[in-house]
Amino acid sequence: MKVIDSTAGLQQHRSLISSRVGFVPTMGNLHLGHISLLDRALKENDDVYFSIFVNPTQFGPGEDFSKYPRTLQDDLKLIEKKASEYPGKGVIVFAPKSPEEIYPSTGIKTVTVPDLKHILEGEFRPTHFDGVTTVVYRLFDLVRPLRSYFGLKDYQQYVIIKQMVQQEKLAVEIIGMPIIREADGLAMSSRNQYLTPDQRRASLILYQSLSTVLKLLNHDLGNLPKARALMKELENDPNWNYLELRDSETLSEDVSRSKQVTILGVYQFGSTRLLDNMQMEIK
Ligand code: AMP
C-alpha cells in the first residue's frame, strides 16, 4: 500500500501505470461498506486507487463538514488489511493534505447533471450534487480509471454519476455495489455514530418501512395503490424527509413501465439524516 497526499504525487504515480486501474472514491471513516468496494475493485483490476477526501463543496451551510469524522490512521489499517489479501496488486491511497490539492485556484471544471440534482436529496441539499459531480469528475481526470465503484447506499448519487459519465463521454465503467448493513438491517454509514442509543434503536424504522412497502408491492404494479397508500400512512410521521417509489434507471415518478423500481427514504433523527433504499424487479 502506498499513501500519496498531493496531486502532483498522484499524477506522477499514475503516469507510470499502464495496467487496468480501478478507483474507489470515499470521504474516509471507513466501514465494511467501503471495504466491500475495495474488495471488488481489487478482484477486477491490477491497481486500485482509493481516495479519502472530505469534499467541502458537497456540504451545504450548517451541514456537518467540520464535524465529519476524520480517522485516517484507522482507515489506512483497514485498507492495508484488505490489500494484504491480494498480494501482487497495487493499492494507492490518495488522501489530499488540503482541499487546495483538489481545487487549485484555476482550471477546475464545474460539472452539473441538471435533470436529477434538484429532486429527492436535492430538495433538501440544493448544492450537494454539483459538489459531488465536480469532485468525482476532477478525481476521474486525475486517476483515469477503467472502472469506478460506488455504493447503491447513495442511490441517487450512483444514478447521477452514471449520467455524468454519459454526458461528459468519459471512458470509465461505473459499478454499483450492494448496501452493506448491520445485523438488524440499518445500512452502514459514517453518520450512524451521530445517533444516541435511543435513536440507534429507533433507526430500524427506516429499514422496516422500506421492506414492508416492497413486500406489499410484491413485484406487481397492480399492487401499487396499496403500496402507495401505506407510504402515505407512514409519511404521517414528520421525521420522514421523504419516502418515494421511483423508476430505478431514471428516478422518474412514473413507474408504469418500469422493469425495476427503487424505494428511497430519508428519516431524520435530530440533525442526523439517515438514507436508505431498496430495489425490486417488476414482473
Ligand atoms: P462516503 O465515504 O460516505 O462518501 O462513501 C463512499 C462510497 O462508499 C460511496 O460510493 C458510498 O455509496 C459507499 N458506501 C457507503 N456506505 C455504504 C454501505 N453501507 N454499503 C455499500 N456502500 C457504501
Residues whose N, C-alpha, C, O or C-beta is under 5 A from the ligand:
A	BS01	AMP	P25 T26 M27 G28 G33 H34 Y149 F150 G151 L152 K153 D154 M177 P178 I179 I180 A187 M188 S189
